Amino acid sequence: MPAVEKTNPDGVDFGWVMQVTFVTTILVGSPIVVLASIGTALPTWTSRAIFAVRVGAVIWFLTAVAAYLYARYRR
């Protein structure tokens, strides 16, 4: 079996930041999108998809910034 390579990144490990952003956005962001959609009229599938993308993009961005700042703080 080949050896697993290890890295020691200088500064922030962006791979870790992206993985944490992805998982956190799915786990925390999905319920937020659902709660935000409760008071919104979404009559068609197109309007539902556009709403999910718009709200999800904001959540993704905020999660990515928070994960980056956390990783930078922990370094």
Order of alpha helices (4+ residues) and beta strands (2+ residues): alpha-alpha-alpha
